[in-house]
């Protein structure tokens, strides 16, 4: 099953991750944006806000943790939005 998810990301280029800041808890959730349509995201994570980083760095770090946990690879672009951030798959990292 893990291989299927990895191939989906690598081949489709259509996965979007959504990060949401959880207000007073000082935490960020990260999950696939499509999980609203396809059901619960089994890879969904919640990470602590790192006050040493700025908001965009916090969201990028949260996405990195999600991608690592999901055993995905490649380059992800993260952009802040009103209530958090979104990240899109941008391709494989080349040396």
PDB file with one MODEL, atoms N, CA, C and O in Angstrom:
MODEL        1
ATOM      1  N   UNK A   1       0.822  -1.193   0.000  1.00  0.00           N
ATOM      2  CA  UNK A   1       0.000   0.000   0.000  1.00  0.00           C
ATOM      3  C   UNK A   1       0.862   1.250   0.000  1.00  0.00           C
ATOM      4  O   UNK A   1       0.540   2.213  -0.696  1.00  0.00           O
ATOM      5  N   UNK A   2       1.942   1.262   0.758  1.00  0.00           N
ATOM      6  CA  UNK A   2       2.832   2.413   0.811  1.00  0.00           C
ATOM      7  C   UNK A   2       3.392   2.725  -0.579  1.00  0.00           C
ATOM      8  O   UNK A   2       3.506   3.890  -0.961  1.00  0.00           O
ATOM      9  N   UNK A   3       3.741   1.669  -1.338  1.00  0.00           N
ATOM     10  CA  UNK A   3       4.270   1.858  -2.686  1.00  0.00           C
ATOM     11  C   UNK A   3       3.239   2.532  -3.572  1.00  0.00           C
ATOM     12  O   UNK A   3       3.581   3.405  -4.370  1.00  0.00           O
ATOM     13  N   UNK A   4       1.981   2.136  -3.442  1.00  0.00           N
ATOM     14  CA  UNK A   4       0.922   2.737  -4.243  1.00  0.00           C
ATOM     15  C   UNK A   4       0.836   4.230  -3.987  1.00  0.00           C
ATOM     16  O   UNK A   4       0.718   5.012  -4.930  1.00  0.00           O
ATOM     17  N   UNK A   5       0.893   4.636  -2.731  1.00  0.00           N
ATOM     18  CA  UNK A   5       0.829   6.056  -2.399  1.00  0.00           C
ATOM     19  C   UNK A   5       2.022   6.802  -2.971  1.00  0.00           C
ATOM     20  O   UNK A   5       1.874   7.890  -3.527  1.00  0.00           O
ATOM     21  N   UNK A   6       3.200   6.219  -2.834  1.00  0.00           N
ATOM     22  CA  UNK A   6       4.407   6.857  -3.359  1.00  0.00           C
ATOM     23  C   UNK A   6       4.297   7.020  -4.866  1.00  0.00           C
ATOM     24  O   UNK A   6       4.603   8.090  -5.392  1.00  0.00           O
ATOM     25  N   UNK A   7       3.867   5.982  -5.570  1.00  0.00           N
ATOM     26  CA  UNK A   7       3.718   6.069  -7.020  1.00  0.00           C
ATOM     27  C   UNK A   7       2.680   7.105  -7.405  1.00  0.00           C
ATOM     28  O   UNK A   7       2.859   7.828  -8.385  1.00  0.00           O
ATOM     29  N   UNK A   8       1.600   7.186  -6.647  1.00  0.00           N
ATOM     30  CA  UNK A   8       0.563   8.168  -6.939  1.00  0.00           C
ATOM     31  C   UNK A   8       1.142   9.577  -6.898  1.00  0.00           C
ATOM     32  O   UNK A   8       0.880  10.389  -7.786  1.00  0.00           O
ATOM     33  N   UNK A   9       1.915   9.859  -5.882  1.00  0.00           N
ATOM     34  CA  UNK A   9       2.516  11.186  -5.761  1.00  0.00           C
ATOM     35  C   UNK A   9       3.508  11.427  -6.884  1.00  0.00           C
ATOM     36  O   UNK A   9       3.480  12.479  -7.522  1.00  0.00           O
ATOM     37  N   UNK A  10       4.381  10.467  -7.132  1.00  0.00           N
ATOM     38  CA  UNK A  10       5.432  10.629  -8.120  1.00  0.00           C
ATOM     39  C   UNK A  10       4.869  10.773  -9.524  1.00  0.00           C
ATOM     40  O   UNK A  10       5.363  11.582 -10.309  1.00  0.00           O
ATOM     41  N   UNK A  11       3.833   9.994  -9.851  1.00  0.00           N
ATOM     42  CA  UNK A  11       3.334   9.975 -11.218  1.00  0.00           C
ATOM     43  C   UNK A  11       2.239  10.997 -11.504  1.00  0.00           C
ATOM     44  O   UNK A  11       2.155  11.513 -12.618  1.00  0.00           O
ATOM     45  N   UNK A  12       1.398  11.296 -10.511  1.00  0.00           N
ATOM     46  CA  UNK A  12       0.236  12.131 -10.801  1.00  0.00           C
ATOM     47  C   UNK A  12       0.531  13.619 -10.690  1.00  0.00           C
ATOM     48  O   UNK A  12      -0.049  14.420 -11.422  1.00  0.00           O
ATOM     49  N   UNK A  13       1.413  13.992  -9.793  1.00  0.00           N
ATOM     50  CA  UNK A  13       1.714  15.408  -9.545  1.00  0.00           C
ATOM     51  C   UNK A  13       0.466  16.185  -9.138  1.00  0.00           C
ATOM     52  O   UNK A  13       0.377  17.389  -9.377  1.00  0.00           O
ATOM     53  N   UNK A  14      -0.500  15.497  -8.524  1.00  0.00           N
ATOM     54  CA  UNK A  14      -1.756  16.156  -8.176  1.00  0.00           C
ATOM     55  C   UNK A  14      -2.048  16.159  -6.681  1.00  0.00           C
ATOM     56  O   UNK A  14      -3.162  16.492  -6.274  1.00  0.00           O
ATOM     57  N   UNK A  15      -1.100  15.806  -5.881  1.00  0.00           N
ATOM     58  CA  UNK A  15      -1.332  15.787  -4.446  1.00  0.00           C
ATOM     59  C   UNK A  15      -1.092  17.178  -3.873  1.00  0.00           C
ATOM     60  O   UNK A  15      -0.087  17.821  -4.176  1.00  0.00           O
ATOM     61  N   UNK A  16      -2.018  17.631  -3.048  1.00  0.00           N
ATOM     62  CA  UNK A  16      -1.888  18.896  -2.351  1.00  0.00           C
ATOM     63  C   UNK A  16      -2.008  18.626  -0.860  1.00  0.00           C
ATOM     64  O   UNK A  16      -2.907  17.904  -0.427  1.00  0.00           O
ATOM     65  N   UNK A  17      -1.121  19.191  -0.087  1.00  0.00           N
ATOM     66  CA  UNK A  17      -1.189  19.071   1.370  1.00  0.00           C
ATOM     67  C   UNK A  17      -1.688  20.386   1.932  1.00  0.00           C
ATOM     68  O   UNK A  17      -1.328  21.458   1.445  1.00  0.00           O
ATOM     69  N   UNK A  18      -2.520  20.300   2.961  1.00  0.00           N
ATOM     70  CA  UNK A  18      -3.023  21.503   3.610  1.00  0.00           C
ATOM     71  C   UNK A  18      -2.550  21.519   5.055  1.00  0.00           C
ATOM     72  O   UNK A  18      -2.703  20.539   5.783  1.00  0.00           O
ATOM     73  N   UNK A  19      -1.981  22.634   5.454  1.00  0.00           N
ATOM     74  CA  UNK A  19      -1.513  22.840   6.831  1.00  0.00           C
ATOM     75  C   UNK A  19      -2.454  23.839   7.484  1.00  0.00           C
ATOM     76  O   UNK A  19      -2.846  24.833   6.873  1.00  0.00           O
ATOM     77  N   UNK A  20      -2.807  23.566   8.716  1.00  0.00           N
ATOM     78  CA  UNK A  20      -3.681  24.486   9.437  1.00  0.00           C
ATOM     79  C   UNK A  20      -3.120  24.726  10.828  1.00  0.00           C
ATOM     80  O   UNK A  20      -2.808  23.786  11.559  1.00  0.00           O
ATOM     81  N   UNK A  21      -2.998  25.998  11.181  1.00  0.00           N
ATOM     82  CA  UNK A  21      -2.539  26.378  12.520  1.00  0.00           C
ATOM     83  C   UNK A  21      -3.711  26.230  13.475  1.00  0.00           C
ATOM     84  O   UNK A  21      -4.802  26.730  13.202  1.00  0.00           O
ATOM     85  N   UNK A  22      -3.495  25.545  14.596  1.00  0.00           N
ATOM     86  CA  UNK A  22      -4.562  25.263  15.546  1.00  0.00           C
ATOM     87  C   UNK A  22      -4.600  26.262  16.699  1.00  0.00           C
ATOM     88  O   UNK A  22      -4.665  25.867  17.863  1.00  0.00           O
ATOM     89  N   UNK A  23      -4.561  27.518  16.388  1.00  0.00           N
ATOM     90  CA  UNK A  23      -4.750  28.594  17.358  1.00  0.00           C
ATOM     91  C   UNK A  23      -4.007  28.465  18.666  1.00  0.00           C
ATOM     92  O   UNK A  23      -2.781  28.362  18.687  1.00  0.00           O
ATOM     93  N   UNK A  24      -4.750  28.470  19.758  1.00  0.00           N
ATOM     94  CA  UNK A  24      -4.162  28.515  21.100  1.00  0.00           C
ATOM     95  C   UNK A  24      -3.328  27.293  21.474  1.00  0.00           C
ATOM     96  O   UNK A  24      -2.550  27.356  22.426  1.00  0.00           O
ATOM     97  N   UNK A  25      -3.469  26.185  20.751  1.00  0.00           N
ATOM     98  CA  UNK A  25      -2.712  24.974  21.101  1.00  0.00           C
ATOM     99  C   UNK A  25      -1.256  25.051  20.655  1.00  0.00           C
ATOM    100  O   UNK A  25      -0.423  24.280  21.132  1.00  0.00           O
ATOM    101  N   UNK A  26      -0.935  25.981  19.739  1.00  0.00           N
ATOM    102  CA  UNK A  26       0.436  26.099  19.246  1.00  0.00           C
ATOM    103  C   UNK A  26       0.862  24.887  18.436  1.00  0.00           C
ATOM    104  O   UNK A  26       2.007  24.444  18.522  1.00  0.00           O
ATOM    105  N   UNK A  27      -0.066  24.353  17.648  1.00  0.00           N
ATOM    106  CA  UNK A  27       0.211  23.169  16.847  1.00  0.00           C
ATOM    107  C   UNK A  27      -0.259  23.374  15.409  1.00  0.00           C
ATOM    108  O   UNK A  27      -1.068  24.257  15.126  1.00  0.00           O
ATOM    109  N   UNK A  28       0.259  22.549  14.512  1.00  0.00           N
ATOM    110  CA  UNK A  28      -0.092  22.582  13.093  1.00  0.00           C
ATOM    111  C   UNK A  28      -0.541  21.184  12.693  1.00  0.00           C
ATOM    112  O   UNK A  28       0.117  20.203  13.040  1.00  0.00           O
ATOM    113  N   UNK A  29      -1.662  21.075  11.960  1.00  0.00           N
ATOM    114  CA  UNK A  29      -2.040  19.791  11.376  1.00  0.00           C
ATOM    115  C   UNK A  29      -1.669  19.821   9.899  1.00  0.00           C
ATOM    116  O   UNK A  29      -1.743  20.865   9.250  1.00  0.00           O
ATOM    117  N   UNK A  30      -1.274  18.678   9.384  1.00  0.00           N
ATOM    118  CA  UNK A  30      -0.970  18.532   7.962  1.00  0.00           C
ATOM    119  C   UNK A  30      -1.702  17.296   7.474  1.00  0.00           C
ATOM    120  O   UNK A  30      -1.606  16.227   8.076  1.00  0.00           O
ATOM    121  N   UNK A  31      -2.441  17.451   6.368  1.00  0.00           N
ATOM    122  CA  UNK A  31      -3.111  16.308   5.761  1.00  0.00           C
ATOM    123  C   UNK A  31      -3.306  16.568   4.278  1.00  0.00           C
ATOM    124  O   UNK A  31      -3.187  17.698   3.805  1.00  0.00           O
ATOM    125  N   UNK A  32      -3.607  15.495   3.555  1.00  0.00           N
ATOM    126  CA  UNK A  32      -3.894  15.659   2.132  1.00  0.00           C
ATOM    127  C   UNK A  32      -5.146  16.487   1.980  1.00  0.00           C
ATOM    128  O   UNK A  32      -6.135  16.258   2.676  1.00  0.00           O
ATOM    129  N   UNK A  33      -5.114  17.436   1.089  1.00  0.00           N
ATOM    130  CA  UNK A  33      -6.263  18.297   0.850  1.00  0.00           C
ATOM    131  C   UNK A  33      -7.451  17.479   0.343  1.00  0.00           C
ATOM    132  O   UNK A  33      -8.601  17.783   0.661  1.00  0.00           O
ATOM    133  N   UNK A  34      -7.173  16.457  -0.433  1.00  0.00           N
ATOM    134  CA  UNK A  34      -8.214  15.618  -1.020  1.00  0.00           C
ATOM    135  C   UNK A  34      -8.912  14.741   0.011  1.00  0.00           C
ATOM    136  O   UNK A  34      -9.907  14.099  -0.323  1.00  0.00           O
ATOM    137  N   UNK A  35      -8.429  14.689   1.256  1.00  0.00           N
ATOM    138  CA  UNK A  35      -9.023  13.808   2.260  1.00  0.00           C
ATOM    139  C   UNK A  35     -10.463  14.210   2.569  1.00  0.00           C
ATOM    140  O   UNK A  35     -11.242  13.385   3.046  1.00  0.00           O
ATOM    141  N   UNK A  36     -10.827  15.469   2.302  1.00  0.00           N
ATOM    142  CA  UNK A  36     -12.220  15.869   2.474  1.00  0.00           C
ATOM    143  C   UNK A  36     -13.132  15.119   1.507  1.00  0.00           C
ATOM    144  O   UNK A  36     -14.299  14.872   1.810  1.00  0.00           O
ATOM    145  N   UNK A  37     -12.603  14.764   0.360  1.00  0.00           N
ATOM    146  CA  UNK A  37     -13.373  14.062  -0.666  1.00  0.00           C
ATOM    147  C   UNK A  37     -13.245  12.554  -0.498  1.00  0.00           C
ATOM    148  O   UNK A  37     -14.237  11.830  -0.583  1.00  0.00           O
ATOM    149  N   UNK A  38     -12.026  12.078  -0.261  1.00  0.00           N
ATOM    150  CA  UNK A  38     -11.751  10.643  -0.252  1.00  0.00           C
ATOM    151  C   UNK A  38     -11.764  10.016   1.135  1.00  0.00           C
ATOM    152  O   UNK A  38     -11.444   8.835   1.265  1.00  0.00           O
ATOM    153  N   UNK A  39     -12.116  10.748   2.155  1.00  0.00           N
ATOM    154  CA  UNK A  39     -12.153  10.191   3.502  1.00  0.00           C
ATOM    155  C   UNK A  39     -10.922  10.555   4.311  1.00  0.00           C
ATOM    156  O   UNK A  39     -10.075  11.331   3.870  1.00  0.00           O
ATOM    157  N   UNK A  40     -10.838   9.982   5.501  1.00  0.00           N
ATOM    158  CA  UNK A  40      -9.773  10.289   6.452  1.00  0.00           C
ATOM    159  C   UNK A  40      -8.393  10.000   5.873  1.00  0.00           C
ATOM    160  O   UNK A  40      -8.172   8.963   5.247  1.00  0.00           O
ATOM    161  N   UNK A  41      -7.470  10.932   6.090  1.00  0.00           N
ATOM    162  CA  UNK A  41      -6.083  10.765   5.644  1.00  0.00           C
ATOM    163  C   UNK A  41      -5.326   9.977   6.702  1.00  0.00           C
ATOM    164  O   UNK A  41      -5.129  10.484   7.807  1.00  0.00           O
ATOM    165  N   UNK A  42      -4.894   8.752   6.405  1.00  0.00           N
ATOM    166  CA  UNK A  42      -4.187   7.950   7.407  1.00  0.00           C
ATOM    167  C   UNK A  42      -2.812   8.506   7.772  1.00  0.00           C
ATOM    168  O   UNK A  42      -2.237   8.109   8.785  1.00  0.00           O
ATOM    169  N   UNK A  43      -2.283   9.412   6.966  1.00  0.00           N
ATOM    170  CA  UNK A  43      -0.967   9.995   7.226  1.00  0.00           C
ATOM    171  C   UNK A  43      -1.054  11.315   7.976  1.00  0.00           C
ATOM    172  O   UNK A  43      -0.018  11.903   8.289  1.00  0.00           O
ATOM    173  N   UNK A  44      -2.260  11.802   8.275  1.00  0.00           N
ATOM    174  CA  UNK A  44      -2.432  13.105   8.932  1.00  0.00           C
ATOM    175  C   UNK A  44      -1.564  13.186  10.184  1.00  0.00           C
ATOM    176  O   UNK A  44      -1.510  12.252  10.983  1.00  0.00           O
ATOM    177  N   UNK A  45      -0.884  14.326  10.337  1.00  0.00           N
ATOM    178  CA  UNK A  45      -0.033  14.519  11.518  1.00  0.00           C
ATOM    179  C   UNK A  45      -0.344  15.862  12.170  1.00  0.00           C
ATOM    180  O   UNK A  45      -0.898  16.768  11.547  1.00  0.00           O
ATOM    181  N   UNK A  46       0.021  15.959  13.416  1.00  0.00           N
ATOM    182  CA  UNK A  46      -0.043  17.221  14.150  1.00  0.00           C
ATOM    183  C   UNK A  46       1.334  17.448  14.749  1.00  0.00           C
ATOM    184  O   UNK A  46       1.868  16.576  15.436  1.00  0.00           O
ATOM    185  N   UNK A  47       1.909  18.609  14.494  1.00  0.00           N
ATOM    186  CA  UNK A  47       3.249  18.925  15.000  1.00  0.00           C
ATOM    187  C   UNK A  47       3.199  20.210  15.815  1.00  0.00           C
ATOM    188  O   UNK A  47       2.322  21.050  15.616  1.00  0.00           O
ATOM    189  N   UNK A  48       4.130  20.351  16.715  1.00  0.00           N
ATOM    190  CA  UNK A  48       4.206  21.551  17.554  1.00  0.00           C
ATOM    191  C   UNK A  48       4.789  22.721  16.773  1.00  0.00           C
ATOM    192  O   UNK A  48       5.673  22.546  15.934  1.00  0.00           O
ATOM    193  N   UNK A  49       4.288  23.899  17.056  1.00  0.00           N
ATOM    194  CA  UNK A  49       4.801  25.138  16.468  1.00  0.00           C
ATOM    195  C   UNK A  49       6.171  25.410  17.061  1.00  0.00           C
ATOM    196  O   UNK A  49       6.342  25.347  18.278  1.00  0.00           O
ATOM    197  N   UNK A  50       7.143  25.709  16.223  1.00  0.00           N
ATOM    198  CA  UNK A  50       8.484  26.025  16.673  1.00  0.00           C
ATOM    199  C   UNK A  50       8.623  27.552  16.680  1.00  0.00           C
ATOM    200  O   UNK A  50       8.706  28.183  15.627  1.00  0.00           O
ATOM    201  N   UNK A  51       8.646  28.123  17.867  1.00  0.00           N
ATOM    202  CA  UNK A  51       8.666  29.583  17.988  1.00  0.00           C
ATOM    203  C   UNK A  51       9.987  30.207  17.552  1.00  0.00           C
ATOM    204  O   UNK A  51      10.080  31.430  17.448  1.00  0.00           O
ATOM    205  N   UNK A  52      11.002  29.400  17.297  1.00  0.00           N
ATOM    206  CA  UNK A  52      12.274  29.907  16.800  1.00  0.00           C
ATOM    207  C   UNK A  52      12.222  30.151  15.280  1.00  0.00           C
ATOM    208  O   UNK A  52      13.093  30.819  14.725  1.00  0.00           O
ATOM    209  N   UNK A  53      11.192  29.603  14.618  1.00  0.00           N
ATOM    210  CA  UNK A  53      11.050  29.749  13.168  1.00  0.00           C
ATOM    211  C   UNK A  53       9.942  30.739  12.849  1.00  0.00           C
ATOM    212  O   UNK A  53       9.051  30.972  13.666  1.00  0.00           O
ATOM    213  N   UNK A  54      10.003  31.325  11.645  1.00  0.00           N
ATOM    214  CA  UNK A  54       8.898  32.189  11.222  1.00  0.00           C
ATOM    215  C   UNK A  54       7.764  31.297  10.690  1.00  0.00           C
ATOM    216  O   UNK A  54       7.972  30.099  10.496  1.00  0.00           O
ATOM    217  N   UNK A  55       6.581  31.855  10.454  1.00  0.00           N
ATOM    218  CA  UNK A  55       5.448  31.018  10.042  1.00  0.00           C
ATOM    219  C   UNK A  55       5.691  30.173   8.798  1.00  0.00           C
ATOM    220  O   UNK A  55       5.347  28.991   8.785  1.00  0.00           O
ATOM    221  N   UNK A  56       6.276  30.753   7.752  1.00  0.00           N
ATOM    222  CA  UNK A  56       6.496  29.972   6.530  1.00  0.00           C
ATOM    223  C   UNK A  56       7.468  28.821   6.776  1.00  0.00           C
ATOM    224  O   UNK A  56       7.301  27.742   6.208  1.00  0.00           O
ATOM    225  N   UNK A  57       8.480  29.039   7.614  1.00  0.00           N
ATOM    226  CA  UNK A  57       9.420  27.963   7.949  1.00  0.00           C
ATOM    227  C   UNK A  57       8.738  26.875   8.774  1.00  0.00           C
ATOM    228  O   UNK A  57       9.038  25.693   8.605  1.00  0.00           O
ATOM    229  N   UNK A  58       7.824  27.261   9.664  1.00  0.00           N
ATOM    230  CA  UNK A  58       7.083  26.286  10.451  1.00  0.00           C
ATOM    231  C   UNK A  58       6.246  25.382   9.553  1.00  0.00           C
ATOM    232  O   UNK A  58       6.236  24.164   9.731  1.00  0.00           O
ATOM    233  N   UNK A  59       5.548  25.972   8.594  1.00  0.00           N
ATOM    234  CA  UNK A  59       4.721  25.175   7.690  1.00  0.00           C
ATOM    235  C   UNK A  59       5.576  24.273   6.807  1.00  0.00           C
ATOM    236  O   UNK A  59       5.227  23.115   6.583  1.00  0.00           O
ATOM    237  N   UNK A  60       6.688  24.793   6.308  1.00  0.00           N
ATOM    238  CA  UNK A  60       7.589  23.979   5.484  1.00  0.00           C
ATOM    239  C   UNK A  60       8.132  22.799   6.282  1.00  0.00           C
ATOM    240  O   UNK A  60       8.243  21.695   5.749  1.00  0.00           O
ATOM    241  N   UNK A  61       8.470  23.014   7.539  1.00  0.00           N
ATOM    242  CA  UNK A  61       8.967  21.930   8.398  1.00  0.00           C
ATOM    243  C   UNK A  61       7.869  20.899   8.658  1.00  0.00           C
ATOM    244  O   UNK A  61       8.140  19.699   8.670  1.00  0.00           O
ATOM    245  N   UNK A  62       6.645  21.353   8.864  1.00  0.00           N
ATOM    246  CA  UNK A  62       5.526  20.434   9.076  1.00  0.00           C
ATOM    247  C   UNK A  62       5.301  19.570   7.831  1.00  0.00           C
ATOM    248  O   UNK A  62       5.056  18.369   7.942  1.00  0.00           O
ATOM    249  N   UNK A  63       5.386  20.181   6.655  1.00  0.00           N
ATOM    250  CA  UNK A  63       5.243  19.429   5.400  1.00  0.00           C
ATOM    251  C   UNK A  63       6.379  18.416   5.267  1.00  0.00           C
ATOM    252  O   UNK A  63       6.146  17.274   4.872  1.00  0.00           O
ATOM    253  N   UNK A  64       7.606  18.826   5.593  1.00  0.00           N
ATOM    254  CA  UNK A  64       8.741  17.899   5.524  1.00  0.00           C
ATOM    255  C   UNK A  64       8.496  16.684   6.418  1.00  0.00           C
ATOM    256  O   UNK A  64       8.771  15.551   6.021  1.00  0.00           O
ATOM    257  N   UNK A  65       7.983  16.921   7.621  1.00  0.00           N
ATOM    258  CA  UNK A  65       7.698  15.806   8.526  1.00  0.00           C
ATOM    259  C   UNK A  65       6.614  14.893   7.966  1.00  0.00           C
ATOM    260  O   UNK A  65       6.715  13.672   8.086  1.00  0.00           O
ATOM    261  N   UNK A  66       5.578  15.466   7.355  1.00  0.00           N
ATOM    262  CA  UNK A  66       4.509  14.665   6.751  1.00  0.00           C
ATOM    263  C   UNK A  66       5.067  13.806   5.621  1.00  0.00           C
ATOM    264  O   UNK A  66       4.821  12.601   5.567  1.00  0.00           O
ATOM    265  N   UNK A  67       5.818  14.436   4.719  1.00  0.00           N
ATOM    266  CA  UNK A  67       6.372  13.726   3.561  1.00  0.00           C
ATOM    267  C   UNK A  67       7.308  12.604   4.010  1.00  0.00           C
ATOM    268  O   UNK A  67       7.288  11.514   3.439  1.00  0.00           O
ATOM    269  N   UNK A  68       8.122  12.864   5.024  1.00  0.00           N
ATOM    270  CA  UNK A  68       9.025  11.842   5.556  1.00  0.00           C
ATOM    271  C   UNK A  68       8.236  10.680   6.142  1.00  0.00           C
ATOM    272  O   UNK A  68       8.549   9.518   5.887  1.00  0.00           O
ATOM    273  N   UNK A  69       7.217  10.995   6.923  1.00  0.00           N
ATOM    274  CA  UNK A  69       6.400   9.936   7.534  1.00  0.00           C
ATOM    275  C   UNK A  69       5.672   9.111   6.479  1.00  0.00           C
ATOM    276  O   UNK A  69       5.528   7.898   6.633  1.00  0.00           O
ATOM    277  N   UNK A  70       5.211   9.759   5.406  1.00  0.00           N
ATOM    278  CA  UNK A  70       4.501   9.064   4.333  1.00  0.00           C
ATOM    279  C   UNK A  70       5.457   8.299   3.415  1.00  0.00           C
ATOM    280  O   UNK A  70       5.020   7.573   2.522  1.00  0.00           O
ATOM    281  N   UNK A  71       6.765   8.465   3.641  1.00  0.00           N
ATOM    282  CA  UNK A  71       7.788   7.808   2.829  1.00  0.00           C
ATOM    283  C   UNK A  71       7.724   8.273   1.371  1.00  0.00           C
ATOM    284  O   UNK A  71       7.920   7.484   0.446  1.00  0.00           O
ATOM    285  N   UNK A  72       7.449   9.562   1.183  1.00  0.00           N
ATOM    286  CA  UNK A  72       7.433  10.161  -0.132  1.00  0.00           C
ATOM    287  C   UNK A  72       8.749  10.884  -0.343  1.00  0.00           C
ATOM    288  O   UNK A  72       9.508  11.104   0.601  1.00  0.00           O
ATOM    289  N   UNK A  73       9.014  11.249  -1.581  1.00  0.00           N
ATOM    290  CA  UNK A  73      10.250  11.970  -1.872  1.00  0.00           C
ATOM    291  C   UNK A  73       9.921  13.143  -2.785  1.00  0.00           C
ATOM    292  O   UNK A  73       8.756  13.401  -3.086  1.00  0.00           O
ATOM    293  N   UNK A  74      10.944  13.839  -3.215  1.00  0.00           N
ATOM    294  CA  UNK A  74      10.754  14.921  -4.160  1.00  0.00           C
ATOM    295  C   UNK A  74      10.751  16.292  -3.508  1.00  0.00           C
ATOM    296  O   UNK A  74      10.919  16.434  -2.297  1.00  0.00           O
ATOM    297  N   UNK A  75      10.559  17.276  -4.336  1.00  0.00           N
ATOM    298  CA  UNK A  75      10.564  18.679  -3.916  1.00  0.00           C
ATOM    299  C   UNK A  75       9.126  19.153  -3.748  1.00  0.00           C
ATOM    300  O   UNK A  75       8.294  18.967  -4.636  1.00  0.00           O
ATOM    301  N   UNK A  76       8.840  19.765  -2.604  1.00  0.00           N
ATOM    302  CA  UNK A  76       7.507  20.284  -2.304  1.00  0.00           C
ATOM    303  C   UNK A  76       7.591  21.787  -2.125  1.00  0.00           C
ATOM    304  O   UNK A  76       8.495  22.281  -1.452  1.00  0.00           O
ATOM    305  N   UNK A  77       6.662  22.519  -2.716  1.00  0.00           N
ATOM    306  CA  UNK A  77       6.614  23.966  -2.574  1.00  0.00           C
ATOM    307  C   UNK A  77       5.487  24.302  -1.600  1.00  0.00           C
ATOM    308  O   UNK A  77       4.345  23.880  -1.785  1.00  0.00           O
ATOM    309  N   UNK A  78       5.820  25.058  -0.571  1.00  0.00           N
ATOM    310  CA  UNK A  78       4.854  25.438   0.458  1.00  0.00           C
ATOM    311  C   UNK A  78       4.590  26.936   0.371  1.00  0.00           C
ATOM    312  O   UNK A  78       5.514  27.739   0.246  1.00  0.00           O
ATOM    313  N   UNK A  79       3.311  27.296   0.440  1.00  0.00           N
ATOM    314  CA  UNK A  79       2.929  28.700   0.381  1.00  0.00           C
ATOM    315  C   UNK A  79       1.884  28.976   1.457  1.00  0.00           C
ATOM    316  O   UNK A  79       0.939  28.207   1.627  1.00  0.00           O
ATOM    317  N   UNK A  80       2.061  30.078   2.181  1.00  0.00           N
ATOM    318  CA  UNK A  80       1.105  30.406   3.230  1.00  0.00           C
ATOM    319  C   UNK A  80      -0.190  30.953   2.626  1.00  0.00           C
ATOM    320  O   UNK A  80      -0.190  31.602   1.580  1.00  0.00           O
ATOM    321  N   UNK A  81      -1.292  30.667   3.321  1.00  0.00           N
ATOM    322  CA  UNK A  81      -2.611  31.173   2.965  1.00  0.00           C
ATOM    323  C   UNK A  81      -3.223  31.757   4.238  1.00  0.00           C
ATOM    324  O   UNK A  81      -2.572  31.756   5.283  1.00  0.00           O
ATOM    325  N   UNK A  82      -4.438  32.246   4.174  1.00  0.00           N
ATOM    326  CA  UNK A  82      -5.066  32.931   5.301  1.00  0.00           C
ATOM    327  C   UNK A  82      -5.056  32.115   6.585  1.00  0.00           C
ATOM    328  O   UNK A  82      -4.693  32.638   7.639  1.00  0.00           O
ATOM    329  N   UNK A  83      -5.447  30.842   6.522  1.00  0.00           N
ATOM    330  CA  UNK A  83      -5.580  30.044   7.741  1.00  0.00           C
ATOM    331  C   UNK A  83      -4.516  28.959   7.879  1.00  0.00           C
ATOM    332  O   UNK A  83      -4.717  27.994   8.616  1.00  0.00           O
ATOM    333  N   UNK A  84      -3.390  29.100   7.183  1.00  0.00           N
ATOM    334  CA  UNK A  84      -2.336  28.096   7.274  1.00  0.00           C
ATOM    335  C   UNK A  84      -1.431  28.135   6.059  1.00  0.00           C
ATOM    336  O   UNK A  84      -0.852  29.169   5.726  1.00  0.00           O
ATOM    337  N   UNK A  85      -1.318  26.970   5.392  1.00  0.00           N
ATOM    338  CA  UNK A  85      -0.469  26.878   4.207  1.00  0.00           C
ATOM    339  C   UNK A  85      -0.910  25.699   3.354  1.00  0.00           C
ATOM    340  O   UNK A  85      -1.603  24.799   3.831  1.00  0.00           O
ATOM    341  N   UNK A  86      -0.506  25.712   2.099  1.00  0.00           N
ATOM    342  CA  UNK A  86      -0.688  24.572   1.211  1.00  0.00           C
ATOM    343  C   UNK A  86       0.672  24.208   0.647  1.00  0.00           C
ATOM    344  O   UNK A  86       1.557  25.053   0.515  1.00  0.00           O
ATOM    345  N   UNK A  87       0.820  22.928   0.315  1.00  0.00           N
ATOM    346  CA  UNK A  87       2.065  22.455  -0.295  1.00  0.00           C
ATOM    347  C   UNK A  87       1.709  21.587  -1.492  1.00  0.00           C
ATOM    348  O   UNK A  87       0.786  20.774  -1.432  1.00  0.00           O
ATOM    349  N   UNK A  88       2.442  21.765  -2.568  1.00  0.00           N
ATOM    350  CA  UNK A  88       2.228  20.969  -3.770  1.00  0.00           C
ATOM    351  C   UNK A  88       3.521  20.284  -4.164  1.00  0.00           C
ATOM    352  O   UNK A  88       4.616  20.801  -3.942  1.00  0.00           O
ATOM    353  N   UNK A  89       3.367  19.110  -4.753  1.00  0.00           N
ATOM    354  CA  UNK A  89       4.509  18.343  -5.236  1.00  0.00           C
ATOM    355  C   UNK A  89       5.051  19.019  -6.484  1.00  0.00           C
ATOM    356  O   UNK A  89       4.299  19.290  -7.420  1.00  0.00           O
ATOM    357  N   UNK A  90       6.350  19.292  -6.505  1.00  0.00           N
ATOM    358  CA  UNK A  90       6.958  20.007  -7.623  1.00  0.00           C
ATOM    359  C   UNK A  90       7.921  19.152  -8.430  1.00  0.00           C
ATOM    360  O   UNK A  90       8.493  19.646  -9.402  1.00  0.00           O
ATOM    361  N   UNK A  91       8.121  17.904  -8.074  1.00  0.00           N
ATOM    362  CA  UNK A  91       8.997  17.026  -8.848  1.00  0.00           C
ATOM    363  C   UNK A  91      10.084  16.414  -7.999  1.00  0.00           C
ATOM    364  O   UNK A  91      10.245  16.740  -6.823  1.00  0.00           O
ATOM    365  N   UNK A  92      10.815  15.531  -8.616  1.00  0.00           N
ATOM    366  CA  UNK A  92      11.914  14.860  -7.938  1.00  0.00           C
ATOM    367  C   UNK A  92      13.102  15.804  -7.806  1.00  0.00           C
ATOM    368  O   UNK A  92      13.350  16.646  -8.669  1.00  0.00           O
ATOM    369  N   UNK A  93      13.815  15.643  -6.724  1.00  0.00           N
ATOM    370  CA  UNK A  93      15.025  16.428  -6.488  1.00  0.00           C
ATOM    371  C   UNK A  93      16.124  15.871  -7.369  1.00  0.00           C
ATOM    372  O   UNK A  93      16.340  14.660  -7.405  1.00  0.00           O
ATOM    373  N   UNK A  94      16.820  16.743  -8.079  1.00  0.00           N
ATOM    374  CA  UNK A  94      17.939  16.285  -8.904  1.00  0.00           C
ATOM    375  C   UNK A  94      19.227  16.847  -8.343  1.00  0.00           C
ATOM    376  O   UNK A  94      19.260  17.957  -7.813  1.00  0.00           O
ATOM    377  N   UNK A  95      20.281  16.068  -8.466  1.00  0.00           N
ATOM    378  CA  UNK A  95      21.570  16.482  -7.907  1.00  0.00           C
ATOM    379  C   UNK A  95      22.271  17.478  -8.782  1.00  0.00           C
ATOM    380  O   UNK A  95      23.369  17.925  -8.451  1.00  0.00           O
TER     381      UNK A  95
ENDMDL
END
